[in-house]
Amino acid sequence: MNLLKGLSVTAVAAAAAFAPTVPASASGAGSRQAVSLSSADATYSGSIVVGSGKVKANGTIRDTGFHRGESELWISVTTTEGTYNNPFATVGNNKNYTFATRELTYPGTFLSGKATLCSWKNSGSSSIWACGSPKSIG
């Protein structure tokens, strides 16, 4: 009997946080989110799906070109095995990039995740790597 059947993704994630014995198949499996992110020089609009053992994302990154350098979508996943922070898609300076579904696999049971958009930001005669506010996924 699956005691988590019918619960929202949030309730399942909360249950996973307090009961590490929750099976991986019940922890955020199949939760699709529409996600919009921004950084100093870019925007991302797309969807992210957290599944059992994997995260999938697709969408469009638009780099405004106001600052030097590229922009990048990062996805971080924390599981019972550790934290995995991975670049998902990169767009060049002053470019738009629409990418098809990409997948990140991870070991263990999903506990939490976040998506963050980062870009190079002008700082005097050089640039710094600056990230926008992260958004929780799963």
Salt bridges, closest charged atoms under 4 A:
GLU103 OE1 - LYS56 NZ 3.83
